[in-house]
Amino acid sequence: VGLLLYIFLPRRRKSEQDIAYTTSSMMAGDLAALILLLPFYGLPFVINGGTLQAITGLWPITLFMWLLALICLIMLYYNAWYASYFIQLTPAAVQEISFRGMKESRFSDMTAVNIVSLRNPGWFRKLMLGSAFLALLGGRTSTQPAGSAILAATADYGGLEICKGSDRPRYIWFTDQNGGIIINNFDRVLAAIQAGGVEINQQPREIEGFSMFM
């Protein structure tokens, strides 16, 4: 029933001309968040033997599990943002629209526009590699930890950095971790910026961080 609700959920219909994230690029995140949310929320009641035990004597287990469930809720929030996000072009600006409202970047305010390459922070890559190494030392034969570590270490997202004076730069991430384009018709954004008289620095500059927080 939940899957059917997700499929038939009323949403803004996309046209072929929309500058928006592809539906396929969001479904994996939605499914992963839902698959993890329900067990992390429900397991404390099973492990602790009941509702009363879950929130009294064995509350540390419940707290840990529910913190993990909260991460899943955060994932769903950002997936909802990606689902509602689209770009609108005007003769004077690039407008980014989502359920949080509209943010406008006027061509006349842009001091620089750069192509950037985003990697996960170094500490996060080392943490993932360390976790994989400990899993191997623990005798685990599964390749999943090593695969996750390699994915975290090699992930590389392509984006557009829009600088406006002393303001914090705005980023539009238009490729996935493997370099595939995930915003349909994104070439129209580049063409509009150049038509607005702003030069785009095509030499990729590497930065570190998490795309959802930038």
Phi, psi and omega in degrees: 000317179299319179294320179295320178299320180295318183294318185260013178300130179296128181214161179298127180287134179264141175257169181294340182270352182295143173259091187209164179292143178291147180297322182296331181287347182254337186297322181298317179294319177300311183295318180298317181296318181291318181297323181276329184297311186297313178296317182294329178282320187273335185301322180304326180290327180282313183295318185275352175092001178160172183295316183296315180294328183294331184247007178241261188298323184252034183296333179300322178295317179298316181300314181299313181296319183286335172295320176295321177295325178296322176300321178296321177296322177297320177300317179296323179298312181291327175296322177296321178297313179300322182293326183269351187283134169207161184250134177240134182254135174237168178300342185242352188199166169253123182248124177257121188239134175209186179293347178273000179118197183240134176240128186248135174242104182280140181301324182291340181267348185284125177263338178195146175228122186234147168276127182235156179240119185257129174242154175299149181304149182302319180297326181289320178296318179294322179298316180295317179295320177296320179297319179295320180295318179295325178295321178293320178295329180283001176089010179287131181264352180292143178271359184299313179300318180295320179296318178296320180295316179296320179297317180293325183284331185256352181303134185214107184261136177267138182210172178245126179257120180251113181260136179226085178061230182273357179290159177294133181300148174259143182238137173239112183269115188246001173231156175276186185293345179257004178093002179282139180291128181243358173249112180298140175063028183293337179300335178292329178294313179299317180295321181293320179296316179293323177293334178279004176090016181251127180278137179258125177283109186276354180279110184300135176246128184276133175228168181238147179155186176250129187302325184291341181257007184239000000 
